[in-house]
Amino acid sequence: MLIGEVGRRAGVSARMLRHYESLGLVRPTGRTGSGYREYSGEDIRRIFHIESLRALGLPLRDIGRALDDPGFAPGELVDVLIRRTRDRIAAETELLTRLRRIGAAEPADWEDVLQVVALLQGLGSKSPGERQRAALSVVEDVPVPVEALVEAVLSESDPIVAGALRWALARSGEDGSALLAEGLGSPAAEVRKRAVLSLAELPDGEATELLREALTHPDPVVRGYAALALGARGVADAVPTLIGLIVEGRNDTDAADALSTLASDPALADRITTGLVARLTDGTPGLTDGTPGLADGTTGQPARRRLTQALADIPGDAATRALADLAHDEDRAVALTATYVLTLRDAR
């Protein structure tokens, strides 16, 4: 069979067949009287074998060994091919993701495309400084792929860069709430924390509703940061969790500040006072937001002092009466704290 017919049957160009011959992969059995290459049935079978191995990604330099060396063990080489294929798929997937993000940003011209590409490259840099500069480069007139910003903020371990990314996400004008909500369900505690901190910086709306839902999250860190954010937004649902933070001594100063902000509403001020006093005299295990309490099921002395201090910035007669009672508390530290706070209130 002549080279042209072999090429048609095998789907290989004559030029490639000559290349295989130059590499010693396949040699025609003979030649015609006119000098044309003539291939036997065995030659054609070998060509099909070569093409099959090429289709697997096997380099031409290894195909000859695979076909001619009886001791050739394919297992190790197949493992190498698997790793190479995975790397190639990962690279192609990364490219596809990048293209989709550029498309989602709806660039108006090639200048926008180049700016988005530069932003994506900066966000993926190994240098914290480069990542921070990329975050700070976000401007309102440049389309920003919100998915890329959310991915970056959820994976950022540097606290300074993370702050810049949260700022960029809030400033982008795009709603990344739904993507951040997925971060709240991550099995990684750090990712959940980054998600709730990012939600806390997004404007009111869907983010506020997600923060409300986060008040019942199984992760106490998520519950705490959600309550702090909601307190700053004037959401009364956060009160029990904020009081719980004071009892636990976790972000207690911020929690007390949030309660003070909420207490600017007179109706809420009395509710907050009632909650703080209840925890001061509480002897039952567990916090009012459903989180575990202290080991002995009581509010310990340090917690009672923190609760007393929190009453200082709660306006209203109810808080004043509570402090007057606490000025005679059996715990001397609590009594002194209450007396001092009353003095400050009188001075005001």
Secondary structure, DSSP 8 states (H G I E B T S, - for coil): -BHHHHHHHHT--HHHHHHHHHHTS---SEE-TT--EE--HHHHHHHHHHHHHHHTT--HHHHHHHHH-TT--HHHHHHHHHHHHHHHHHHHHHHHHHHHHHHHT--SSHHHHHHHHHHHHHHT-S-HHHHHHHHHT--TTS---HHHHHHHHHH---HHHHHHHHHHHHHT----HHHHHHHHT-SSHHHHHHHHHHHHHS-SSHHHHHHHHHTT-S-HHHHHHHHHHHHHTT-GGGHHHHHHHHHHTSSHHHHHHHHHHHTTSHHHHHHHHHHHHHHHT--SSS-TTS----TTSS--HHHHHHHHHHHTT--SHHHHHHHHHHTT-SSHHHHHHHHHHHHHHHH-
